[in-house]
Amino acid sequence: MVLGAVAAAKNAAAITGGGRRNLTQSSRALESRIDVLIKEPIATINPDIYGHFVEHLGGVVYDGIWVGENSKIPNTNGIRTALVEAMRRIKPSVIRYPGGCFADSYDWRDGIGERAKRPRRTNFWVDSPESQVRGQNIPQNYDPNHFGTNEFLRFCNLTNGRPYLAANLRGLGAQDFYEWVEYCNSPAGTTTGAEMRAGGSQPSREPFKVEFWGVGNESWGCGGNLTPEEYSAEFRRFTAAVPRYGLPLKFIASGANADDLNWTRGFFAQTREKGAGLFNSIYGWGLHHYAWNVSGGRTTDWFAGKGDAVKFDTEQYYELLREADRMDSLINTHWTVMGEFDRQHHVKLIVDEWGAWYKPGTEIAPPHLLGQQSTMRDALLAGLTLDTFNRHADKVAMANVAQLINCLHSPFLAHEDKFALTPTFHAFEMYAPHQGAQAVRTEFVSPRVAYTRNSKPADFWGLGGSASINGKQLTLTVVNSDLREARETEVAIAGARIAQAAARVLAETDVHAHNTFENPRAVEPRDEQVRVNNGRLVYRFAPASLTRLQITLA
């Protein structure tokens, strides 16, 4: 009897990360199977895939990262100490700043020098619908610029993350970009920019050596409403002659929103007209995709298109995961279009904004624009997405969950002296061993999950995940999307024998569970023993769970 016959009794089998195969039933009747094909490597998983994003938006910077040097809240040069310590646990690798849409309204010179002398500016988000609901006078609508380039780069240094700076293309020019690079990277004492860097409230005599530079953000929309052809010309102008100071500068172009293939095609076609060699100077092509928990199709309405972060039903649960799962096809389709012009694929994908986006109502403090709570569902979405990036390690060079704290898909929540980890944080910590390991092809065969969508039958895959190998250590991460059923599963390693294994599991009886300041450990992972019998591993994946199996090969 083949496994497909067992799966067909419930629904069609789901196979992710590889092609369909007929798998014969082993000595024990199981309805799910995972085959890790260690002889079929994909690519090394760039640690930058596990990156983060900081924007001057709501409570991300002020009340999140920055509390001020004179605060009673424990801090290191004004930066929240609890956040620094937690960040180190998840190996942040790379952190994007200062936006987002805010980047194209930001003059980097406003955020340097003596803090008391820095100008106060109207924040880009002052006219957002959420700001309008709350009124014009909330503090976050007006940026004091207490946190700027030096403070951010100190934050990166404290957390062991590398900076990725996004330049203002809509509001400033190529010369301003040139001078920001000079300010950050010119050797000590060589330029006026270097002397400015060595002064001010948080001086740095030595250069910051910033390598990652984004040229604009969402230039098809808030970053200038440009056409792809217009943006191609602007990108070339900004990057034509930038001082490198011996560094391998990596320029990242403002890529498409979700499935806008016309933006990708237009940019690459126009760039190709100037010569295919220009692709060698582009490190990455951006891609943004947010998942909204709405049934019946997406809408452009700011509020109507988004559901609640905590109060959701079964349909909304699966529909959010389905929307997030589009990331797999988005990567493939944009990669194909890019390859029509950049045939050697010099340019990699940079998914520098991703995550779940909900309507207002669950933010932990009124000024936290776009703030939202994070439940077990968000941990599953994070795992699902990180698995997708791992499986596309040959295409994706960086990704940045949006955003770091007190905002959209945040790993952290903070307000005044209170601080908490979210289930999303635990997903990142569980997945950290994948960083720098070799991704290998993995096939998941499991019954699909049936549910009702707009009063009609629908289904979603049951088990999905990714695997990587580092020496004799194999890391397998698995999402069981099924809200009700556990999955008894055989895990087979083609070409190797399993010596031992250990499991770490994130699961709750209620998928709505989340952490609060009053109960900060309501959701956290637990370790489980794994029995290996004569090299054979069978594991029971709990309903609505995220599991990491760390397997030692004989």
N, C-alpha and C positions, 0 to 999 in steps of 0.2 A: 504494500500500500504506500503511495507517495504522499508526502506532506501536503501537497496541493489539494489532495482529496479531503484531508482533514479540514484545511482552511476553507474549502468551498462549502463545507457544511454550515459555516457561519457567515462568510462573505468571501470575496476574492482576496487572495493573499496580497500583502503589500511588500514590495521589495524596494528599498532605497539604497542609494550608494552603489548600485551595480545592476547588471542585467538580470533577467528572469532565468531561473533554472529549476528543474525538477529535482527536489531533494528527497532521497529515499529515507523512509522512517528508520530511526535507529532502534536499539534494543528496547527503548522505553517510548511509549506513545506520547509524543509532544506535539503541540499545535504551532509552536514557534521555534525558529532556529536563527542563529547568527553565525555567519561564516566570515572569519577574518582572514584575508588573503595576504599574508605577510610577504609573499613573493611578488606582489603587484603594488609597488610603491607609487604614490601620487606625487608628492613633493614634501620638502621640509615645511612644517607649519611655522610661518613667521610669527614670532611672539607679538608683533604689532597688531595681529588680528584681535588681540585681547586688549585693545586700546580704549581710551575714555575721552570725554568731551566736556569742556568747561566753557560756558557762555555767560556773559553779563545779562542774566535773565532771572527775574524773581529772586529766589533765595539760594541760587547756585553759588555765587561769590560771597555776597554779604549775608551773613547768618549761616552760611554753609562752610566755605573754605576760610574766609577771612573774618576774624573776630576782633582784630586790632591788638597792637602790642601792649596796650594798657588794660586789656580785658581781664576780668577775674576768671574767665574760662581758660583752662590750660591751653597754652599756645606756644609756638616756636616762631618768634619774630612776627607775631600777629596771625599765624596760620594755625588752625584748630589741630591740636596735638592728637586727639582721638582719631581724626580722619587720616592723618599721616600714618599712624600706626596700623590702622586697618588697611590702608592702601597697600602697604608693603606686603601684606599677607596674600594679595591677589596678583602681585607682580604686574603693575599697570603697563609697563613697556613704553607706551606713547600716549600723550595727552594733548588733545586739540584745543586751541584757544585763539582769539576771544569770541568766536562764534563760528557758524551760525549767522543768522541775519544781522546780528549786532555787529559783526566784523566789518560789514560794508557801510557802517555809519561811524566807525571808530578811527580816531586819529591817535596813533600809538604815542605821539609826543605828549598827549594829555595825561598819560599814566606814568611819567618818569619825573625825576627830580624830587625836590622837597615836597612831601605829601601835603603840607599846609598850603602850598602855593599852587597846587594842581587845580585846573578849572573844573567846575561842575557842569555837566552836560545832560541834555535830555536823552534818555535811553530810547533806543529804537523801538522797544516794545510798549511805549507809552500809549500808542493808539491801537493796540491789539484789542479785540473784542473783550477779552478777559479783563484788561486794564479798565476798559470803559465801564464794565459792570461794577468794578470796585472803586472807581473814582480816580481823579487825576492826582491826588495828593499823597498816594502811598510812596514811601521813600524809594522803593526800587525803580520808580519811574524816572528818577534823576540820579545819575551816576556821579559820585564824588571823586572817582578815579583814585581812591586810596589803594586799590589793587590794580597794578599795571604790569608792564613787561618784567621788571626786576622781581616783583613779588611772585608772579606766576612762575618764572624760571627758578626761583628759590623753592617754590612748592614742588616743581618737578624734581629738583635735586634731593629734596627731603624724602620723596616717595619712591625714588629710583625710577622715575618715568622720564622718557625723552620728550622734548617739546615739539609740537607741530603747530606753527603759527599761521593763521589765515589772514592774508593781506586785504586791505580795503581797495577793491577795484572800482566800485561804483562812485565813491566819494573822493578818493585820492588818486594820484598819478603814479607812473612808473618810477619817477625820481624819489617819491616818498617811500616806495617799496625798497629801492636801492639803499636809501639812507637808514631804513629800519634794519636791513641786513648788516649794514656797516655798523650801526649802533650795537647790535648783538654780537657780531663776530670779529670785528677788526681787533688786532692785537693791542695789548695794553699800551696806552700813551701814544698811539700812532695817529689817531684821528680825533676830531672834535667829538664825534660820536662815542669813541672809546672813553674820552674824558668825561662826557656826560654820564656814561654808564657807571663810572667810578665815583660819581657824586650822588646826591639825593639821599632819600630816606633808607634805602636798602642797597648800598653801593656794591659794585662788583668790578674790581680792577681787571680781573682776567676775563677773557671773552667767554660767552655762553656756548659758542659752537653749535648753533641751531642748524640742523640739516634739513628738516622737513618744512616746506613753505607752500601753503595753499595760495592760489591766485584767485581771489574772489570766492564767493559762496552763493550757490543757487543763482547764478548769473542769468538764468532764464526767468527769474522772478524777482524776489526782494533784492537781489544783488545787481539790478540794473535793467531788467526786462529786455535783455539783448537777444538777438538771434544767434544761433550757433556759429554762423559765419562771422558775425561781429565779435563774438567772444573769442574765436580763434585768433583774430587779429590782435585783440587786447592781450591775450595770453602771450603771444609771441613778443609783443612790445614790452611787456613787463619782464620777461625772462631773457631778453636778447643779450643783455650785458649786465650781469649782476656779479659783484665781487665775491670770490669764493674763499679766499684766504686759506687755500689748501684743503678745503672741505668738499666732500662729494654732495653738493646741494641737491636735494630731491624735490622737484617742483610737481605739485599736484593740481590738476586742472579741475575746475568746477563742472562735475558731470551731471548726469540725468536724474530727474525725479522719477523713481519707480520704472515704469515701462515706456518712458519717452525715448524710443529708439531714434526718432528724428533728430533729437538733440545730439545724441552720440554720433549718428551718421553725418550730420551736418558739420560738426566740429572736425571729425577725422577726415572727411572729404576735403574740407577747406585747408586743413593743415597739410594734407598729402600734396595739394597743389603747389605748396611752397617747397616740397621736397621730402621724400620719405625719411631722409636723415634726421629731420626734426623730431621724429618719434623717439630718437635716442636721448633727447633732452627732456622728455616728459616721463617722470617716474610713475605717476599714477593718474587714473581717471576716476573721479568721484561718482558715487551712487548713493542716493538717499531712498530709504523705504521705511515707512511707519505702518504698523498694524493697528487698525481700528476695529473695535468689537461691535460691528454693526451688521445686521442681516439685511438681505435684499439689495446689496450693492453699495458702493461708496458714494459719498456726496461731498461737495466742496464747502458746504455750510460748516462753519467753525464748531458749532455746538451740536447740531442735529446729527452730524456724521459720526459721533463718538458716544460710546456707552460709558457706564460707570466702572470705576476701577475695582470696586469691592462687591457691588451688587450685580450679579450676572447669572443668567440661567444656563442650562446645558447647551442650548443652541449657540448662545453668545460665546461660551467657552470654546467650543470647537471652531466656530467661525473666526475667532481671533487667531487661533493656531493655524487655521487654513490660510488666513491672510499673511501671517508671518512666514509660512512655508513657501509663499511665492518667491522668497529670496532665491531659492534654488534656480527657478526658471529665469529670474531677472539676471542672475550672474551668467547663465548660459547664453541668453539672447544678446545681452550687451557684449559679451566676449566674442560672439560670432560676428557682430557688426564691426567691432574694433578690428578683428582679423581681416576684414575685407580690405582694409587700407594699411594697417600695421601688420603685415603678414608674418613677421618674426615675433610678434607679441612682445615688443620691448616695453609697452605700457601695460601696467597691471591695474587691477581694480582696487579702489580704495572706498570701502563702504563706510564713509565717515559720519553718517547719521543713520541709526537704526534703533528700533524699539517699539514698545506699545504706547499709544497715545489715547488718553481718555478725556471725557468732559470734566469741567471743574466740579469740585465738591468734596474731594478727599485730601486736598492739600492740608498740611499740618499747621500752617500759619497763614493768615489772610494775605500778607504781601507776597507769598510764594507763587507768583504767576506760573501757570502750567505745572504746578506741583501736583503730585498724585501719590497715592498709596501703592504698594507693591505686594501682591499676593503670591501664593503657590503657583497660580496660573502664569504669572510673570517669570517665575523661575523656570518653568517648563518652556516658555517662549524663548528665554535666553539660551537655555540648553539646546533647543531645536535650532536656533540661529547659529550658535557657535559650532554645532555639529556640521551645519551647512558650509560654513567657512572652512572647517577642517577638511571636508571632502573636496573642496575646491582650492586646496592649498597651492595648486599650480597657477591659479588665476588671481586670487585675492592676496594682496600684500599687506593690507592694513584694514582695520575696522574700528569704529569708535561708537560705543553704545551711547545713546543720548537720553539723559545727561548724567553727570557724575553724582549730584546730590540735590535733593529738594526740587526735583523737576520731573521730567518724563520717566523713562525706564531706569530710575536711579538705584544704584547699589546702597546708597546711604541716605538717611534722613537726619536733620539736625535743626534745632531751634534753641537759641540762647545757650544754656549749659547742657541741653539734652542732646543725646546722640544715639542712633540705632542703626543696626545692619538690616538690610532687607533680604528677602529670599533671593533676589537677583544677585546680591553679593555672594551668597553661598554657592550659587551656580558658577560664578566666576572662579571662586576658590577651588571648587571641586574640579574644574576643567583645567586648572593651571598646569598640571603635568604634561598636557599636550604641547605646551609652548616649546618650540625648538625641536620637537620630535618629528619622526618621519611618518606622515600620514600614509595609511595603506587602505586599499580597497576593501570594503566591508559590505556584505549583503545581509539584509534583514528580511526574513520571511515570517509573516504573522497575519492573523485574521484582521480584516479592517473593522473599524468601529462604526456601527450604524447609529444615526441620530436623525432628527427631523429639522429640516431647513426650509423656512417659509412654508410650513405645512406639507412639505414634500420630503420623500426619503432622501437621505444623503449619507455619505460615509467619509471616514478619514483613516489614515494609516494608524496601525496599532503601536508598533515598535519602530523607532528610528534612532540613528546615532552615528558615531564615527569612532575610528580607532587609529592609534599611532603607536610607534615602537621606538624605543631608545635603548639600544643594547639588548639585554634579555628582558627588559621591562616593557610590557604592553599595556597601554591604557585604553580601555573601552568605555565610552560614555553612551548611555542609553536613556531615551525618553519613552516612557509608556504613557501614551496620551489617553488611554481608556480610563474614564472616570470611575468605572465600577469593577472591572475585571483585572485580576493579576494575570501575568503571562509566565507560565512555566516554560523555560526556554533552554535549549541546548546551545552552548557556545563552543564552536569548533574553530581551532586554529590550523589552517591548512599549512602543512609543511613543518609543524613544530608540535611539541608535546607540552602540555601544561603541568608545571611542577606544583605551583600553589597560587592562591588568589585571595584578594581581600576586597571587600565592598564598602562603599560609602553611599548612603542613601538619603535623599531629601524627599520626604513624603509626609502628608498629613491626611487625616480622615476627612477633613473639610478643605477643599481646594480654595476656598475663600480665605483661608487662614493667612494672617499677616502679623508682622511685628510692630509694636507700638512702644512709646517711651515707657509706658506703665508695664508692659510685658514684652521686653525686647528679645526674649528667647522663645517666643511662641513657635517660631518656625526656625529650625536649624537641623543640619544633617546628623546622622548617626552612623556609627560603624557596625558592620555585620560580618559574622564569620561566613566563609565560603568553603564548602566541602568539595574537594577534588578527589574522585575515585578512579585510580589507574589512568590518570591523564584526562579523564572526562569531567566536564563541568556542566552542571545543570543549575540554573538559577531562576528564582521566582521574582519577577519584577512587579513591585507593588503597583496598584492603580494610581494614576495621575502622579507619577514619580519621576525623579531624576536620579540615575544611579551611575556611579563610577566603579568599574571593576579594574583593579590593578593586578595584572597577571604576570607571574614570573614564569618564563619559558625554560624548560629543561635543556 
